[in-house]
Amino acid sequence: MTVKALPWHATVAVADIPETGLHHEIEAGEADRRAIAAVAGLRELPRLAASFDLAHAAGGRVHVTGRIQAAVGQTCVVTLDPLTNEIDEDVDVVFSDEPAPPVATSRPQGDGEDDDAPVEDPPEPIVGGMIDLGALAAEFLILAIDPYPRKPGAVFEPVIAPPDPADHPFAGLASLKESDSQGKPRKNKSK
């Protein structure tokens, strides 16, 4: 998902971040929440707020940590009843104005490094000297949404109809057998 596709924007200029860091809180207005709900496929988005701490890091990078909190209106996939789920998601992202190096898709096995070590994500881009915290919050919210929400206690139980004895592959043969048992001659079509 690209930042331009996300409807909420709350930017901070990197030049405005003091050396001691910056704490920034944002809350989406009603129009922004409706637009994000439409992008995310939600029934509604009654609440979306985020709290971020921005700090300068080595190499001109900016380290952003924080938390996204929201209430998302969804529809239960089992009962189709409306429900509201709470989202509380941590954020830990590094931004850089330098282009990200290409990401290796695989690492050769047995290269002496820890094969189970997590691969570090490349930094997010700083665009025009700005970091878009609104788009960041919307992206983390969308990633945290349960794609198959269920009401508590809702269990899918398939309805299995009892088998119909007349509904099987050899039902047509049974009618031929009945006509033979009534003494009617069978026609031989192989002549």
Residue pairs with C-beta under 8 A, 6 or more apart in sequence:
1 139
1 142
3 127
3 132
3 135
3 139
5 39
6 36
6 39
6 134
6 135
6 138
6 139
7 32
7 35
7 36
7 38
7 39
7 138
8 28
8 32
8 35
8 36
8 48
8 134
8 135
8 137
8 138
9 132
9 134
9 135
10 26
10 132
10 133
10 134
10 137
11 130
11 131
11 132
11 133
11 134
12 22
12 24
12 54
12 130
12 131
12 133
13 129
13 130
14 62
14 95
14 97
14 126
14 129
14 130
14 131
15 129
16 22
17 54
17 55
17 56
17 62
19 56
21 53
21 54
21 55
21 56
22 53
22 54
22 55
23 51
23 52
23 53
23 54
24 51
24 52
24 53
24 54
24 133
25 49
25 50
25 51
25 52
26 49
26 50
26 52
26 133
26 134
26 137
27 48
27 49
27 50
28 36
28 45
28 48
28 49
28 134
28 137
32 48
32 134
33 44
33 45
33 46
33 47
33 48
34 45
36 42
36 45
36 48
36 138
36 141
36 142
37 43
37 44
37 45
37 72
37 73
39 138
39 142
40 72
40 141
40 142
40 145
42 72
42 73
42 74
42 145
43 73
43 74
43 75
43 82
44 72
44 73
45 70
45 71
45 72
45 73
46 71
46 73
46 84
47 69
47 70
47 71
48 68
48 69
48 70
48 137
48 138
48 141
49 68
49 69
49 70
50 66
50 67
50 68
50 69
50 91
50 133
50 136
50 137
51 66
51 67
52 64
52 65
52 66
52 91
52 133
52 136
53 64
53 65
53 66
54 62
54 63
54 64
54 131
55 62
55 63
56 62
56 63
57 63
57 94
59 96
59 98
60 96
60 97
60 98
61 94
61 95
61 96
61 123
62 94
62 95
62 96
62 126
62 131
63 92
63 93
63 94
63 95
64 91
64 92
64 93
64 94
64 95
64 131
64 133
64 136
65 90
65 91
65 92
65 93
66 90
66 91
67 88
67 89
67 90
67 91
68 87
68 88
68 89
68 91
68 137
68 140
68 141
68 144
69 86
69 87
69 88
69 89
70 86
70 87
70 141
71 84
71 85
71 86
71 87
72 84
72 85
72 86
72 87
72 141
72 145
73 82
73 83
73 84
74 82
74 83
74 84
74 85
74 145
74 146
74 149
75 81
75 82
75 83
75 149
76 82
76 83
76 149
76 150
76 151
76 154
77 148
77 149
77 150
77 156
78 150
78 151
78 154
78 155
78 156
79 151
79 154
81 151
83 149
83 151
85 145
85 146
85 149
87 141
87 144
87 145
89 140
89 141
89 143
89 144
91 136
91 137
91 140
93 121
93 123
93 124
93 136
94 121
94 123
94 124
95 123
95 124
95 125
95 126
95 131
96 123
96 124
96 125
96 126
97 125
97 126
97 129
98 123
99 125
100 122
100 123
100 125
101 122
103 119
103 122
104 119
107 113
107 115
107 119
109 115
124 136
176 186
179 186
180 186
